[in-house]
Amino acid sequence: MSRVGENIYKRKDGRWEGRYRIQGTKKYGSVYAHTYSEVRDKLIIEKANQLKYEPGTYSIKAYCLEWLEWKRVRIKCSSYNKYKNLVDSYIIPYFNSLSFLELDHFKIESFTNHLLKRNLSSKTINDTLSVLRQIIQYGNINNSAGIQISINIKGISSSEQKELQVLTSSQQAILYSYCKENMNDKNLGILICLFTGIRIGELCALKWDDISIVDHTLRIDKTMQRIQTHGTPKTIISITKPKSQCSIRTIPLCDEIYVLLKKNKKVGYVLTGNEKYVEPRSMQTYFKKVTKACNIDQVNFHCLRHSFATRCIESGFDVKSLSEILGHASVNITMNRYVHPSMDLKRQNMQRLNQF
């Protein structure tokens, strides 16, 4: 039995073996242990040792690969895939064999300008610079020359903020009526998001056991996503804990959605009523059909979350409570990213000037 992409195998004698390429040769070496986790840790250390060159010639590419190996067992698979794609697509191709000790402010600025010329989004550029910053910090700790590179890598500011999609009050009313009149498991899921603001991955992973009819609450402690299988073009469905501790939360239900949930309660996954799941990509496709039937154009599933937050603010909702319901780390994220006053609310506020 082997672990795909890791060169780790279980031997006939019951031990685990991990194989690695010996630097500068075509030969392979091996490490052994009685458990998979032990041999994996040994293999990470040995691979890192194989990457070591002389202090003056140790390349940025080598540190990138070593950092990825070190990071791999410490983060979620989806995060590792994101970091690896950024390293493989942007950092290694640009710096390639440049020595780590040759890095300076000028080269970092040149790299930032290179990314800007590629017309990448500000998020992609900032994520790439953040990864490079972590790699340099790792190199400062682990380079055998004992030399510290002090470079302040600053991100770029977005020249324009993308306008988030929010349903108007009339559009939301039309969508609500359509889902209620054509009730099925998926339409119930749409209404859950409309009344709780949960993410599509959280909805797809939601089971009826997570909903308490007695307490009028909904528990979010897992999410579903399709992730790339390392070393292959294939992808798999992954159901894991949410990306942060703040995303694990219990949401009280308003009477409107509570009555619908109580009336339609089943078992298994909420979107199917059995042990088969609906993945986020399929739910996105279904949502497009629903919005088309409602004559609502150019919106994606995430607009339900934006709309929920906006309606809450319009109703005078306490922002701190809303932030926790949405699973945000701070109130500022709620205000800056998801809460957008509607034109109707702006008009109402402007009319207050009439009292003067």
C-alpha positions as CSV (number, residue, x, y, z in Angstrom):
1,M,0.0,0.0,0.0
2,S,1.4,3.5,-0.9
3,R,0.4,7.1,-0.4
4,V,0.0,8.7,-3.8
5,G,2.5,11.4,-4.6
6,E,4.6,11.0,-1.4
7,N,6.8,7.9,-2.2
8,I,5.7,6.3,1.0
9,Y,5.0,2.6,1.1
10,K,4.0,0.0,3.6
11,R,6.4,-3.0,3.4
12,K,5.5,-6.6,3.7
13,D,7.3,-6.8,7.1
14,G,4.8,-4.2,8.5
15,R,7.2,-1.2,8.4
16,W,6.7,2.0,6.4
17,E,9.4,3.1,3.9
18,G,9.9,6.6,2.5
19,R,12.1,7.1,-0.6
20,Y,13.9,10.3,-1.6
21,R,16.2,11.4,-4.5
22,I,19.9,11.7,-3.5
23,Q,21.0,15.2,-4.5
24,G,23.2,15.3,-7.6
25,T,22.7,11.6,-8.5
26,K,20.1,9.4,-10.0
27,K,20.1,7.2,-6.9
28,Y,17.4,7.0,-4.2
29,G,17.7,6.7,-0.5
30,S,15.2,5.4,2.1
31,V,14.0,6.1,5.6
32,Y,12.1,3.6,7.7
33,A,9.6,3.7,10.7
34,H,6.8,1.7,12.2
35,T,4.1,4.2,11.4
36,Y,3.2,6.3,8.4
37,S,3.4,9.6,10.4
38,E,6.9,8.8,11.7
39,V,8.3,7.9,8.2
40,R,6.6,11.0,6.7
41,D,8.4,13.3,9.2
42,K,11.7,11.6,8.6
43,L,11.2,11.9,4.9
44,I,10.5,15.7,5.2
45,I,13.7,16.2,7.1
46,E,15.8,14.1,4.7
47,K,14.3,15.8,1.6
48,A,15.2,19.2,3.2
49,N,18.8,17.9,3.9
50,Q,19.1,16.9,0.2
51,L,18.2,20.4,-0.9
52,K,21.1,21.9,1.1
53,Y,23.8,23.5,-1.0
54,E,26.8,25.6,0.0
55,P,25.6,28.8,1.8
56,G,26.5,31.1,-1.1
57,T,24.8,29.1,-3.8
58,Y,21.7,27.9,-2.0
59,S,19.0,29.0,-4.5
60,I,15.6,30.5,-3.8
61,K,14.1,27.6,-5.7
62,A,15.5,25.2,-3.2
63,Y,14.1,27.2,-0.3
64,C,10.7,27.3,-2.0
65,L,10.6,23.5,-2.3
66,E,11.9,23.0,1.2
67,W,9.3,25.5,2.6
68,L,6.5,23.7,0.7
69,E,7.6,20.3,2.2
70,W,7.7,21.9,5.7
71,K,4.3,23.6,5.2
72,R,2.6,20.6,3.7
73,V,1.9,18.7,6.9
74,R,0.9,21.8,8.8
75,I,-1.9,23.2,6.7
76,K,-5.0,22.0,4.9
77,C,-4.6,20.3,1.6
78,S,-6.5,23.2,-0.2
79,S,-4.1,25.8,1.3
80,Y,-1.1,23.7,0.3
81,N,-2.4,23.5,-3.3
82,K,-2.9,27.3,-3.3
83,Y,0.7,28.0,-2.1
84,K,2.2,25.4,-4.4
85,N,0.4,26.9,-7.4
86,L,1.7,30.4,-6.5
87,V,5.2,29.1,-6.1
88,D,5.2,27.1,-9.3
89,S,3.5,29.8,-11.4
90,Y,5.2,33.0,-10.3
91,I,8.1,32.7,-7.7
92,I,10.2,29.9,-9.1
93,P,10.0,30.9,-12.8
94,Y,11.1,34.4,-11.9
95,F,13.9,33.8,-9.4
96,N,14.8,30.3,-10.5
97,S,18.5,29.6,-9.6
98,L,19.1,33.0,-7.9
99,S,21.0,32.6,-4.6
100,F,18.9,33.2,-1.5
101,L,21.6,35.5,-0.2
102,E,21.4,37.6,-3.3
103,L,17.9,38.8,-2.6
104,D,17.5,42.5,-1.9
105,H,14.9,45.3,-2.1
106,F,15.6,46.0,-5.7
107,K,14.9,42.4,-6.8
108,I,11.7,42.3,-4.8
109,E,10.5,45.5,-6.4
110,S,11.4,44.2,-9.8
111,F,9.4,41.0,-9.0
112,T,6.4,43.1,-7.9
113,N,6.6,45.1,-11.1
114,H,6.8,41.9,-13.1
115,L,3.6,40.6,-11.5
116,L,1.8,43.9,-12.2
117,K,2.7,43.8,-15.9
118,R,1.0,40.4,-16.1
119,N,-2.3,42.1,-15.3
120,L,-2.9,39.8,-12.3
121,S,-5.5,40.7,-9.7
122,S,-4.4,42.6,-6.7
123,K,-5.3,39.6,-4.5
124,T,-3.2,37.2,-6.5
125,I,-0.2,39.6,-6.4
126,N,-0.6,40.1,-2.6
127,D,-1.0,36.4,-2.0
128,T,2.2,35.7,-4.0
129,L,4.1,38.4,-2.1
130,S,2.8,37.0,1.2
131,V,4.1,33.5,0.3
132,L,7.5,34.9,-0.7
133,R,7.6,36.8,2.6
134,Q,7.1,33.5,4.5
135,I,9.8,31.7,2.4
136,I,12.3,34.5,3.2
137,Q,11.4,34.2,6.9
138,Y,11.9,30.4,6.7
139,G,15.2,30.9,4.9
140,N,16.5,33.3,7.6
141,I,15.9,30.7,10.2
142,N,17.3,27.7,8.2
143,N,20.2,29.0,6.1
144,S,23.5,27.4,7.2
145,A,25.4,30.7,6.7
146,G,23.5,32.2,9.7
147,I,22.8,35.3,7.6
148,Q,19.6,37.3,8.1
149,I,18.0,39.0,5.1
150,S,16.0,42.0,6.1
151,I,13.5,42.9,3.4
152,N,10.2,44.6,4.0
153,I,7.8,43.2,1.4
154,K,4.8,45.4,1.0
155,G,1.6,44.4,-0.7
156,I,-0.1,46.5,-3.3
157,S,-3.3,48.5,-2.9
158,S,-6.2,47.7,-5.1
159,S,-6.9,50.5,-7.5
160,E,-10.6,49.6,-7.6
161,Q,-12.7,47.6,-5.3
162,K,-14.9,45.0,-6.9
163,E,-18.6,45.7,-6.3
164,L,-20.1,42.8,-4.5
165,Q,-23.4,41.4,-5.7
166,V,-26.5,42.1,-3.5
167,L,-30.0,41.3,-4.3
168,T,-32.5,44.2,-4.2
169,S,-35.4,43.8,-1.8
170,S,-37.7,43.1,-4.8
171,Q,-35.4,40.5,-6.2
172,Q,-35.1,38.8,-2.8
173,A,-38.8,38.7,-2.5
174,I,-39.2,37.1,-5.9
175,L,-36.5,34.5,-5.1
176,Y,-38.1,33.7,-1.8
177,S,-41.6,33.2,-3.3
178,Y,-40.2,31.0,-6.1
179,C,-38.3,28.7,-3.7
180,K,-41.2,28.4,-1.3
181,E,-43.8,27.7,-4.1
182,N,-41.4,25.2,-5.7
183,M,-40.2,23.6,-2.5
184,N,-37.5,20.9,-2.8
185,D,-34.3,20.1,-1.0
186,K,-32.1,22.4,-3.0
187,N,-34.6,25.3,-2.9
188,L,-34.8,24.8,0.9
189,G,-31.0,25.1,0.9
190,I,-31.2,28.4,-1.0
191,L,-33.6,29.8,1.6
192,I,-31.3,28.6,4.4
193,C,-28.5,30.7,2.9
194,L,-30.9,33.6,2.4
195,F,-31.9,33.6,6.1
196,T,-28.5,32.7,7.7
197,G,-25.8,33.9,5.3
198,I,-23.8,30.6,5.4
199,R,-21.4,29.9,2.5
200,I,-22.1,27.4,-0.3
201,G,-19.4,25.0,1.0
202,E,-21.0,25.1,4.4
203,L,-24.4,24.5,2.9
204,C,-23.3,21.5,0.9
205,A,-21.7,19.9,4.0
206,L,-24.8,20.6,6.1
207,K,-26.7,17.6,7.5
208,W,-30.0,17.5,9.3
209,D,-28.2,16.4,12.4
210,D,-26.6,19.9,12.4
211,I,-30.0,21.5,12.8
212,S,-31.7,21.5,16.2
213,I,-35.5,21.8,16.0
214,V,-35.6,21.9,19.8
215,D,-33.1,24.8,20.2
216,H,-34.0,26.6,16.9
217,T,-30.3,26.6,15.9
218,L,-28.1,25.6,13.0
219,R,-24.5,24.4,13.7
220,I,-21.7,25.0,11.2
221,D,-18.5,23.0,11.9
222,K,-17.6,21.7,8.4
223,T,-17.3,22.8,4.8
224,M,-17.1,21.1,1.4
225,Q,-14.9,21.9,-1.5
226,R,-13.4,20.4,-4.5
227,I,-9.6,20.4,-4.3
228,Q,-6.7,19.4,-6.6
229,T,-5.0,16.1,-5.9
230,H,-1.3,16.9,-5.6
231,G,0.8,15.7,-8.5
232,T,-2.2,14.9,-10.7
233,P,-4.7,16.9,-12.7
234,K,-7.5,15.2,-10.9
235,T,-9.7,16.8,-8.2
236,I,-11.5,15.3,-5.2
237,I,-14.3,16.4,-2.9
238,S,-13.1,17.3,0.6
239,I,-15.2,17.8,3.7
240,T,-13.2,19.3,6.5
241,K,-13.4,21.8,9.3
242,P,-13.9,25.5,8.2
243,K,-10.8,27.5,7.3
244,S,-10.8,29.3,10.7
245,Q,-12.0,28.8,14.3
246,C,-14.3,31.8,13.8
247,S,-16.2,30.0,11.1
248,I,-17.2,27.2,13.5
249,R,-20.4,28.7,15.0
250,T,-24.0,28.1,16.1
251,I,-26.6,30.3,14.3
252,P,-30.1,31.0,15.9
253,L,-32.9,30.6,13.4
254,C,-35.6,33.1,12.7
255,D,-39.2,31.9,12.8
256,E,-39.6,32.0,9.0
257,I,-36.8,29.6,8.1
258,Y,-37.4,27.5,11.3
259,V,-41.0,26.7,10.3
260,L,-39.8,25.6,6.8
261,L,-37.0,23.4,8.3
262,K,-39.4,21.8,10.8
263,K,-41.9,21.1,8.1
264,N,-39.4,19.6,5.6
265,K,-37.1,17.8,8.0
266,K,-35.4,14.7,6.7
267,V,-32.2,12.8,7.3
268,G,-28.7,12.9,5.8
269,Y,-27.5,15.9,3.8
270,V,-30.0,18.8,3.8
271,L,-29.6,19.3,0.0
272,T,-30.6,15.7,-0.8
273,G,-32.4,14.2,2.2
274,N,-30.1,11.2,2.1
275,E,-26.4,10.2,2.4
276,K,-25.6,11.5,-1.1
277,Y,-24.2,15.0,-1.2
278,V,-24.5,17.8,-3.7
279,E,-21.1,19.5,-4.4
280,P,-20.7,23.3,-4.6
281,R,-20.2,23.3,-8.4
282,S,-23.5,21.5,-9.0
283,M,-25.3,23.8,-6.5
284,Q,-23.9,26.8,-8.4
285,T,-25.3,25.4,-11.7
286,Y,-28.7,24.8,-10.1
287,F,-28.8,28.3,-8.6
288,K,-28.3,29.8,-12.1
289,K,-31.4,27.9,-13.3
290,V,-33.4,29.2,-10.4
291,T,-32.3,32.8,-10.9
292,K,-33.1,32.5,-14.6
293,A,-36.6,31.4,-13.8
294,C,-36.9,34.4,-11.5
295,N,-35.6,36.8,-14.2
296,I,-32.6,37.7,-12.0
297,D,-29.5,38.1,-14.1
298,Q,-25.8,38.2,-13.4
299,V,-25.7,37.0,-9.8
300,N,-23.8,34.1,-8.2
301,F,-24.6,32.0,-5.2
302,H,-22.4,34.1,-2.9
303,C,-24.8,37.0,-3.4
304,L,-27.1,35.3,-0.9
305,R,-24.5,35.8,1.8
306,H,-24.0,39.5,0.8
307,S,-27.8,40.0,0.7
308,F,-28.3,38.5,4.1
309,A,-25.7,40.8,5.7
310,T,-27.2,43.8,3.9
311,R,-30.8,43.1,5.0
312,C,-29.5,42.6,8.6
313,I,-27.9,46.0,8.6
314,E,-30.9,47.6,7.0
315,S,-33.0,46.1,9.8
316,G,-30.8,47.7,12.5
317,F,-29.0,44.4,13.3
318,D,-26.2,44.6,15.9
319,V,-23.0,44.4,13.9
320,K,-21.0,42.4,16.4
321,S,-23.7,39.7,16.5
322,L,-23.9,39.7,12.7
323,S,-20.1,39.3,12.5
324,E,-20.2,36.2,14.6
325,I,-23.2,34.8,12.7
326,L,-21.2,35.2,9.4
327,G,-18.1,33.6,11.0
328,H,-15.8,36.7,10.6
329,A,-12.7,37.2,12.6
330,S,-13.6,40.9,13.2
331,V,-16.4,43.4,12.9
332,N,-14.3,45.4,10.3
333,I,-14.5,42.5,7.9
334,T,-18.2,42.5,8.1
335,M,-18.6,46.2,7.6
336,N,-16.0,46.6,4.8
337,R,-16.6,43.4,2.8
338,Y,-20.2,42.3,3.1
339,V,-22.4,45.2,4.3
340,H,-23.5,47.5,1.6
341,P,-26.4,50.0,2.2
342,S,-29.0,49.8,-0.5
343,M,-30.1,52.8,-2.6
344,D,-33.5,52.8,-0.7
345,L,-31.6,53.1,2.6
346,K,-29.5,55.9,1.2
347,R,-32.6,57.7,0.1
348,Q,-34.1,57.3,3.6
349,N,-31.0,58.7,5.2
350,M,-30.9,61.6,2.8
351,Q,-34.5,62.5,3.6
352,R,-33.6,63.1,7.2
353,L,-31.9,66.3,6.0
354,N,-35.4,67.7,5.4
355,Q,-35.9,68.2,9.2
356,F,-33.4,71.0,9.0
